[in-house]
């Protein structure tokens, strides 16, 4: 028996809107049939699906699990993510890694690390 990672799920206020942000981050499209209640990104890819589910309560504290992304084109990608609606939260240069913590439009924190090609 083996376990596979299928979905990374975000509770949110508007599934279609948050899915559109994350599709932009990943340079892909929102999967068909998205609604304010349920949406996915990358459902047919060989990577985990990002799933978005509408919930009635807002996020009230720092998320304990977050997505880590990396790019060799760090400055340009930071600017691109901010243009999509991300907000700067913090920047770090520790443990041999330079990264920025950003918040998506609903306040979920995620990191973008600089990798050297």
N, C-alpha and C positions, 0 to 999 in steps of 0.2 A: 504494500500500500504506500502511496506517495501523496504528498500535498503540493498543490500548485497555488500560486498567487493569481487570483482571477480579477479582483476589483480593488481599487482604492476608492472608498466611498466618502463623499462630502455631504454632511447634513447642511441644508441651506434654506434660504427664504425663497429663492427663485432658481429652480434647477436649470432652465434653459439659458438664463442670463449668465449664471456662473459657469455653465458648460461652455458657452461661447468664449468667455475669458480664457479658460484653460485650453480650449481648442486653439486659440490664438497663441498662447504660450508655447504649445507643442507644434505649432505650424501645421495644423490639420483641421478637420471639419467636425462639427457636432454630428453625431449619428442621426439618421432619420427618426422621426416621430418624437422629437424632444418637446417637452411641455414645461410649464412652470412647476409641475409636480415631480417629473422624472426625466432625466436626460443622461446620455452617455457619450464618451469620446473614446475612440479607438477600439470599439467593440470587436471589430474583425481583424485587428492587428495581432501580431505575435507577442505583444506586450500586455501588461495588465490594463484593463479598462478603467478609465476614470468614470465613476458613477456619481450622479448628483440626485439627492432625494430631498424634497421639500419637507421641512419639519416646522411645527408651530412656534417653537421657542428660539430666541436668538442665541448666538454664541456669547457667553458671558465672561469667559476667562481664556487664558492662553491655551491653544490646542497642545495636547501632550504628544501628539504624533504629527509629523509634518513631512512634506515632500522635499527631497534634496535633488537639485538639478545642477548640471555642470556644463561649462562651455569654454572653448579656447578664445572666443570673441567676447570676452566679459563686458567691457564698457558699452559696446554697441547693444548687446543683449539686455543689459540693465536698462538702458534708455528705451529699448523696444518694449520691455515688460511694463515700464512706467507709462509709456504711451498707450498701452492696452488697458490701463487702469490700476496697476499695482501701485502700492505706496511703500516708500522706504521706511524700514523699521529700525534697522541697526546694521552696522558693518563690522566685520571681524577679520583679524589676521592672526590666527592661532594654529597651533598644531601643524605648522607647515602648509596651511591652506588659507587662502584669502576668499572670503565669501560675504555676501550681503543677505540679510534677512529682509524679506518683503512681505507685504500683506496683500492678499487678493481682494477684490471688491467687497467681499463679505467679512473681511478681517482675518481670514485663515492665514497663518504665517507659513512661509516656505523659504527655502534658501537657494541661492544661485552661487555656485563656487566657480572660481577661476581655475581652469586647467591649462597647463602649458603644453602646446602641441609639439 
